[in-house]
Amino acid sequence: MFIVLIRTIILYFIVIIAMRIMGKKQIGQLEPFELAITIMISELASLPMQDTEIPLIHGVIPIITLITLQASLVILQLKSEKLRNIVNGKPSILIESGQIDIKELKHQKFNINDLMEELRLQGFYDIEDIQYAILETSGQLSIIPKTDSTPATKKDMNIKAKQDSLPITLILDGKINYENLRLIKMNENKLLSKLKSSGVSSVDEVFIALINSKGEFYYQKRK
């Protein structure tokens, strides 16, 4: 039992490292060859876990080989567009100027119900409002609406607005994030002063406190 535990821990960390090397893509964003490698790695890792008679190295070496292959393919694709098209394929235009390309829809085995569902999920209900709908190599649908169907922006309406910034967490679950305090050039005393002026006597009472995207101080108590 102890041997199984040790083997599982070792393989777990190897798979985590392998996934980190592959990048930060989600499952739905993986290219076909990346998805194939991910599935193969999970299978290779599970076999030595289940069967202690299989040497651990027989699982580790294939995983390292697959990661090396994946990294090599990525580098080669950066240098060769032709190879990138062979491995990943090309994006396909399913709608152009408000007209569905039926031939391409059939070629991609993408039925009309799936297409309409994807359009609705992205907030479009009429095909004639779409200039281009492009099926990307990851399987996701990108939509470029016609100019007159694009929602008006603040710039279009000549409304001046301050640019939003990333929220910065200052307190999380009663603990101060000193690194973020230094980032915004705020000291602990000033933070405590803000909390006291809001009726909070102790940091321990705070579940979360942050500077939001508009530069305003926000907090929420534990209770």
C-alpha positions in Angstrom: 0.0 0.0 0.0 2.8 2.4 0.9 4.5 1.7 -2.5 1.3 2.5 -4.3 1.0 5.8 -2.4 4.6 6.8 -3.2 4.2 5.9 -6.9 0.9 7.9 -7.1 2.5 11.0 -5.6 5.5 10.8 -8.0 3.3 10.4 -11.0 1.0 13.1 -9.9 3.8 15.7 -9.8 5.2 14.4 -13.1 1.8 14.9 -14.8 1.4 18.4 -13.2 4.8 19.4 -14.5 3.9 18.0 -17.9 0.7 20.1 -18.0 2.5 23.2 -17.0 5.0 22.7 -19.8 2.1 22.3 -22.3 0.8 25.8 -21.3 -2.3 27.3 -19.7 -4.9 26.4 -22.3 -8.2 25.0 -21.1 -9.5 21.6 -22.4 -11.8 23.3 -24.9 -9.0 25.4 -26.2 -6.5 22.6 -26.9 -5.5 21.8 -30.5 -6.2 18.2 -31.7 -2.6 17.1 -31.2 -2.4 18.7 -27.8 -5.7 17.0 -26.7 -4.3 13.6 -28.0 -1.1 14.1 -26.0 -3.1 15.0 -22.9 -5.2 11.9 -23.1 -2.2 9.7 -23.7 -0.4 11.2 -20.7 -3.3 10.5 -18.4 -3.5 6.9 -19.6 0.3 6.4 -19.2 0.2 7.8 -15.7 -2.7 5.6 -14.6 -1.2 2.3 -15.6 1.8 2.3 -13.1 -0.6 3.5 -10.4 -3.0 0.5 -10.8 -0.4 -2.2 -11.5 2.7 -2.2 -9.2 4.3 -4.9 -11.3 4.8 -2.3 -14.1 8.1 -0.4 -13.4 7.6 3.2 -12.6 10.1 4.2 -15.3 7.9 2.6 -17.9 5.3 5.3 -17.2 7.8 8.2 -16.8 9.8 7.7 -20.0 6.7 7.8 -22.4 5.4 10.9 -20.6 8.7 12.7 -21.0 8.8 11.5 -24.6 5.3 12.9 -25.3 6.1 16.3 -23.7 9.3 16.5 -25.7 7.4 15.8 -28.9 4.7 18.4 -28.0 7.4 21.0 -27.2 9.2 20.2 -30.5 6.0 20.5 -32.5 5.2 23.9 -31.0 8.6 25.2 -31.8 8.4 23.9 -35.4 5.0 25.4 -35.8 6.3 28.8 -34.9 8.8 28.5 -37.7 6.6 26.9 -40.3 3.1 28.0 -41.3 2.8 24.9 -43.6 3.4 22.5 -40.7 1.0 24.5 -38.5 -1.7 24.1 -41.1 -1.0 20.3 -41.4 -1.1 19.7 -37.6 -3.8 22.2 -36.5 -5.7 22.8 -39.7 -7.1 26.1 -40.8 -10.0 28.2 -39.5 -13.2 27.8 -41.5 -15.7 30.5 -42.4 -19.2 29.2 -41.7 -21.1 32.5 -42.2 -20.1 35.3 -44.6 -22.1 38.5 -45.1 -25.2 37.1 -43.4 -25.1 33.9 -45.5 -24.4 30.4 -44.2 -21.8 28.4 -46.2 -23.7 25.1 -46.3 -20.9 23.2 -48.0 -18.4 24.2 -45.3 -20.9 23.5 -42.6 -21.3 19.9 -43.9 -17.5 19.6 -44.4 -16.9 20.5 -40.7 -19.7 18.2 -39.6 -21.3 21.2 -37.8 -25.1 21.1 -37.9 -27.3 24.2 -38.1 -28.7 23.7 -34.5 -25.2 23.8 -33.1 -24.4 26.9 -35.1 -27.6 28.7 -33.9 -26.8 27.7 -30.3 -23.3 29.1 -30.5 -24.7 32.4 -32.0 -27.3 32.7 -29.2 -24.6 32.0 -26.5 -22.6 35.0 -27.9 -25.7 37.3 -27.9 -26.6 37.1 -31.6 -30.1 35.9 -32.7 -30.2 36.9 -36.4 -27.9 35.4 -39.0 -28.2 38.5 -41.2 -26.5 40.6 -38.4 -23.3 38.6 -38.8 -20.5 39.5 -41.2 -18.3 36.5 -40.4 -18.7 33.4 -38.2 -15.3 31.6 -38.1 -14.8 28.1 -36.7 -11.4 28.2 -35.1 -8.9 25.3 -35.0 -9.7 24.9 -31.3 -13.4 24.3 -32.2 -14.5 27.7 -30.8 -16.7 30.0 -32.9 -15.5 33.6 -33.4 -18.2 36.1 -34.6 -17.6 39.4 -36.3 -21.0 41.3 -36.5 -21.9 43.7 -39.2 -20.8 47.3 -38.3 -24.4 48.6 -38.0 -25.2 45.7 -35.7 -22.3 46.3 -33.3 -23.4 47.8 -29.9 -22.6 51.5 -29.5 -19.5 52.2 -27.3 -18.8 55.1 -25.0 -16.4 56.4 -27.6 -19.1 56.3 -30.3 -21.3 58.4 -28.0 -18.5 60.8 -27.0 -18.7 59.8 -23.4 -15.4 60.3 -21.5 -14.7 57.5 -19.0 -11.8 56.5 -16.9 -10.0 53.3 -17.9 -10.7 50.4 -15.5 -7.7 48.7 -14.0 -7.2 45.2 -12.5 -8.7 44.8 -9.0 -6.0 44.4 -6.3 -6.7 42.2 -3.2 -5.5 43.7 0.0 -7.0 41.3 2.6 -8.2 37.8 2.1 -9.8 35.7 4.8 -8.4 37.9 7.5 -4.8 38.0 6.2 -3.2 41.1 4.7 -1.4 40.8 1.4 1.7 43.0 2.0 3.0 42.5 -1.5 -0.1 44.1 -3.0 0.1 46.9 -0.4 3.6 47.7 -1.6 2.3 47.5 -5.2 -0.2 50.4 -4.7 2.2 52.2 -2.2 -0.1 51.8 0.7 1.1 51.0 4.2 -0.6 48.9 6.8 -1.6 51.8 9.0 -3.5 53.5 6.1 -5.3 50.2 5.4 -6.3 49.8 9.0 -7.5 53.5 9.0 -9.7 52.8 6.0 -11.2 49.8 7.8 -11.8 51.7 11.0 -13.5 54.5 9.2 -15.8 51.9 7.7 -16.6 50.5 11.2 -14.3 47.5 11.1 -12.1 47.2 14.3 -9.9 44.2 13.3 -8.5 42.7 10.1 -9.7 39.3 11.4 -13.3 40.5 10.8 -12.7 41.0 7.1 -13.3 38.2 4.6 -12.1 40.2 1.6 -10.9 43.8 1.0 -9.7 45.1 -2.3 -9.2 48.1 -4.5 -11.7 47.5 -7.3 -11.3 48.2 -11.0 -12.5 51.8 -10.5 -9.9 52.5 -7.9 -12.4 52.3 -5.0 -12.0 50.6 -1.7 -14.3 47.6 -1.2 -14.6 45.2 1.7 -16.9 42.4 3.0 -17.0 41.0 6.6 -16.9 37.4 7.4 -20.4 37.6 8.9 
